[in-house]
Amino acid sequence: MAVHPRHATRSPPLSSHLPAQARGGSDPSHGSGLARFNALSPEAAHSALLHCCGSRRWAHRVAAHRPYPDFGALRAAADEASYDLSQADLSEALACEFPPELEHGAAYAALLALDAAHAEYERTFGHAFVICLDGHTPAEQADQLLAAIRRRMALEVDEERAISADELRRVAQARLADLTHWLTSADGVSAAEFGLFAPVG
């Protein structure tokens, strides 16, 4: 799905910058990527992490606890930081999100229906619809998105906010996996290179 026009002024998450071969995987076994992440300057790590979750407090906490001995420790720290988000932190993170994008080749009718559903959702809740689609094939994603949006549109604001927070946590985990994959495949990464990834928001 093309970048939603209502979000044209925002920078897309890090995963949209990644080489195609480094995206979409969840295998956390790339130790060299984690080692490179541990070695980044605080500024570069914070900038990269803001593409995983748009809360500055979340990014600061995850960056500050380096070095991580393994990817599981990084995931655990990210989860803890996610669970500790204040309402203001959550609002900041949600304000940085885009509607989920479908893989190329999605039916035009599905794209139109999703665009309308996203617009209605944003009018109701004031932020982009957040959902983690890990485990669903590209062919399933459009139906999953439409069904989830319609189901969650019926929720009260507080209930939907809690669900969005948990989906944001899961999305951040997936983006951390993307980040370590990309760092593994990259031929050396410097803080200057991470400067190419302007923080979301």
C-alpha positions in Angstrom: 0.0 0.0 0.0 1.3 3.4 -0.8 2.2 5.8 2.0 -1.0 7.1 3.4 -1.4 10.8 2.3 -2.4 11.8 5.9 1.0 10.7 7.0 3.1 12.2 4.2 5.1 14.4 6.6 6.3 11.5 8.8 9.4 9.4 8.2 8.5 5.8 7.6 9.7 3.1 10.1 13.2 1.7 9.7 11.9 -1.5 8.2 10.7 0.3 5.1 14.3 1.4 4.5 15.8 -2.1 4.8 17.0 -4.1 1.8 14.3 -6.5 0.7 16.3 -9.6 1.7 16.6 -8.3 5.2 13.0 -7.6 5.8 10.1 -9.7 7.0 12.3 -12.3 8.8 12.0 -13.0 12.5 15.1 -15.2 12.9 17.0 -13.6 15.8 20.2 -15.6 15.4 22.3 -13.0 13.7 24.8 -12.3 16.4 26.9 -9.9 14.3 23.9 -7.6 13.9 23.4 -7.5 17.6 27.1 -6.8 18.2 26.9 -3.9 15.8 23.8 -2.6 17.5 25.6 -2.8 20.9 28.6 -0.9 19.4 26.6 2.0 18.0 26.9 5.4 19.6 24.1 6.4 21.9 22.8 8.9 19.4 22.8 6.3 16.5 21.2 3.6 18.6 18.5 6.0 19.8 17.8 7.2 16.2 17.5 3.6 15.0 15.3 2.6 17.8 12.9 5.4 17.1 12.1 3.6 13.9 11.0 0.6 16.0 8.9 2.6 18.4 8.2 6.3 18.2 8.4 6.9 21.9 11.6 8.7 22.8 11.5 7.3 26.4 11.2 3.8 25.0 14.2 4.3 22.6 16.3 5.8 25.4 15.6 3.0 27.8 16.4 0.3 25.2 19.6 2.0 24.0 20.8 2.7 27.6 20.7 -0.9 28.6 23.2 -2.1 26.0 25.2 -4.2 25.6 22.8 -7.1 25.2 24.2 -10.6 25.4 21.7 -12.0 22.9 18.6 -11.1 21.0 16.3 -12.6 23.7 17.7 -10.1 26.2 17.1 -7.2 23.7 13.5 -8.4 23.2 12.9 -8.7 26.9 14.2 -5.1 27.5 12.0 -3.8 24.7 9.0 -5.6 26.1 9.7 -4.1 29.6 10.0 -0.6 28.1 6.8 -1.1 26.2 4.8 -2.2 29.3 6.2 0.8 31.2 5.0 3.4 28.6 3.0 6.2 30.2 -0.1 7.4 28.4 1.9 10.4 27.1 4.6 8.0 25.8 2.0 5.8 24.1 0.4 8.9 22.5 3.8 9.9 21.2 4.5 6.5 19.8 1.0 6.1 18.2 1.4 9.5 16.5 4.4 8.2 14.7 2.7 5.2 13.2 1.5 4.6 9.6 -1.3 2.4 8.5 0.1 -1.1 7.8 1.2 -1.6 4.2 0.2 -4.5 2.0 2.6 -6.4 -0.2 2.8 -5.4 -3.9 0.1 -7.0 -5.9 -2.8 -6.5 -3.6 -6.2 -6.1 -5.3 -7.1 -2.5 -6.0 -10.6 -3.0 -4.5 -8.9 -4.2 -1.3 -6.7 -1.1 -1.2 -9.7 1.2 -1.6 -11.6 -0.6 1.2 -8.6 -0.5 3.5 -8.0 3.2 2.8 -11.6 4.0 3.7 -11.4 1.8 6.8 -8.2 3.4 7.9 -9.7 6.9 7.5 -12.7 6.0 9.5 -10.6 4.4 12.3 -8.4 7.6 12.5 -11.4 9.8 12.7 -12.7 7.7 15.6 -9.5 7.1 17.6 -7.2 9.9 16.5 -4.2 7.7 15.4 -3.2 5.2 12.8 -4.5 1.6 13.1 -1.7 -0.6 14.6 -1.5 -4.3 14.1 1.3 -6.9 13.9 0.9 -9.1 10.8 3.7 -11.5 11.5 2.6 -15.0 10.7 0.2 -14.0 8.0 1.0 -14.6 4.4 0.8 -11.6 1.9 -2.4 -13.1 0.5 -4.0 -13.1 3.9 -3.1 -9.7 5.0 -5.8 -7.6 3.3 -8.6 -9.8 4.8 -6.9 -9.8 8.2 -6.5 -6.0 8.2 -10.1 -5.3 7.2 -11.5 -7.8 9.7 -9.4 -6.5 12.5 -10.3 -2.8 11.8 -14.0 -3.6 11.6 -13.8 -5.6 14.9 -11.8 -3.0 16.8 -14.0 -0.1 15.5 -16.7 -1.4 17.8 -14.5 -1.1 20.9 -14.5 1.7 23.5 -11.6 4.1 23.3 -9.8 2.8 26.4 -10.1 -0.8 25.3 -8.8 0.0 21.8 -6.0 2.0 23.3 -4.9 -1.0 25.3 -5.0 -3.2 22.3 -3.1 -0.7 20.2 -0.4 -0.6 22.9 0.1 -4.3 22.8 0.1 -4.4 19.0 2.7 -1.6 19.1 4.8 -3.7 21.4 4.6 -6.6 18.9 5.4 -4.4 16.0 8.4 -3.0 17.8 9.7 -6.6 18.3 9.3 -7.3 14.6 11.2 -4.1 13.7 14.0 -5.0 16.1 14.4 -8.3 14.3 14.5 -6.3 11.0 17.1 -4.0 12.5 19.4 -6.8 13.6 19.0 -8.6 10.2 19.9 -5.4 8.4 22.9 -4.8 10.7 24.0 -8.4 10.0 23.9 -7.9 6.2 25.3 -4.4 6.2 29.0 -4.1 5.4 29.9 -2.0 8.5 27.5 0.6 9.9 28.5 4.0 11.2 26.6 6.6 13.2 26.7 8.8 10.1 24.9 6.1 8.1 22.2 5.9 10.8 21.8 9.6 10.4 20.1 8.8 7.1 17.2 7.4 9.1 15.6 10.6 10.4 13.6 9.7 13.6 9.9 9.2 13.1 7.5 11.8 14.2 
